[in-house]
Amino acid sequence: MKKYEALFILDVVGREDAEKDIIDRIEKDIEQAGGKVETVQKMGQKPFARTTSKRSAGHYVNVIFHAPAPAIAALDVKFHLDADVFRWHMTEFVPEPVRKPRREPVEAK
């Protein structure tokens, strides 16, 4: 199983208590597709750069999970049909590179 990262924009304007239910449903969908959720990070409400579909803001949620490759297409279909998920983007997880310390410059003699 590969590790994936997904960013969701939830449409919960006026229904602040619905955010937890939607996140639980997303986790359940990932598990039903054969995946396992590692972390869920709620990023809160953020404004859009421009108004789209009569919306000016959305609740952002970042989910890191493990899943088999064919499950991504099935999840994409499920989220496309979910009215509470406004936008989503799933990518293969790429960890931050490990930075090595710089060597001291050699002084010319």
Secondary structure, DSSP 8 states (H G I E B T S, - for coil): -EEEEEEEEE--TT-TTHHHHHHHHHHHHHHHTT-EEEEEEEEEEEEEEEEETTEEEEEEEEEEEEE-HHHHHHHHHHHHH-TTEEEEEEEE-----------------
